[in-house]
Amino acid sequence: MYSFVSFSVILKLNVNLCINPWRHKMRTQRKKKKAWLKVTGIIVLILLIAGGTYGLIVYNSLKNAVETMHQPIDREQSKKRPEPIALNKKQPFSVLMMGVDERQGDKGRSDTMIVLTVNPNTKSVKMLSIPRDTRTEIVGKGKEDKINHAYAFGDVPMAMDTVEKFLDIPLDYYVKINMEGFEDIVDAVGGVVVQNDLDFSSDGYHFPKGEIILDGKKALSFSRMRYEDPRGDFGRQIRQRLIIQAIINKGASLSSLTKFQDIFNALGDNVKTNLTFNEMVDIQENYKDASESVEQIEIKGSSSKINGIYYLIISPGEKQRVQNELKAHLELN
């Protein structure tokens, strides 16, 4: 199953990415094969189970969806990664997942930014959610601003360059999800169930504590609210991860292929990535065990107003702590 929030990519964190392309042809008509196509990602999620005589149909639909999602970027090779990543050699890699509110005439901002580092040698994944109001240098603009503004100023390349400098690690791939179409993905899997820890209302919907059922519109409202949450942006990140995990769980539980085309269509319409189909295949073959251990990292800061604008200020020591942890996980000297 190929499903997304972020990855397309990746793993079981709040986001998993795995794909099995059915490379081997069916040797006999009687013999049935099943392929688990699990791909994740924020604000990714790639899920679908294919089997038996439907294998070729699902494979072709998946490949077409990936081709629609594939969007290379005009960005030089990272100086922090002198040589391109070699997935066939099982090198640890990183992914920037962005949830973007794109409206007509406005490219929007990357209000959700999640960095994933994947290490097949330690069979683990680390996931860092970067608060949208984090103050940092915007690479290419020559000034400091909120980190989520980088996408508005220079699209995916500037966002990747800015996050890369902020964390001092190479970013190998990106996955961008249009949050306006996020509800399509939720509806494609038939809605989701989450365990809500905060009673609140938003956009005309009431979300009580406990187990709640969400369709696409409710899930989008649930994941966006932050002003009524005493945890602010951190609370919103928690709800976003709940939705992503719920999509993965729901997709993985499908017992038939009746929804696969809806899921692929939703992904193709709302997800963009520089990952190619073959790279996704390599990730499935060489990195799938990394989903055995998923750790969520939190970066902490203090709120401050500068020229009347609210920012989250990360201390040098806190930034260094997070950088060191991610570098170690990527096996960087």
WOHUHU-V153654 format. One record per helix or strand of 3 or more residues. SS is the DSSP state (~ for helix, > for strand). FROM is the first residue (numbers start at 1). LEN is the number of residues. Records with the same first field share a line. If there is no record, write none. Layout:
BEGIN
SS->FROM-LEN / FROM-LEN
END
This chain:
BEGIN
>->34-7 / 45-7 / 93-8 / 110-10 / 124-7 / 134-5 / 143-4 / 173-6 / 192-5 / 200-3 / 205-3 / 210-5 / 271-3 / 294-5 / 302-5 / 309-5
~->52-18 / 87-3 / 149-19 / 179-10 / 216-9 / 233-20 / 260-11 / 277-16 / 316-14
END
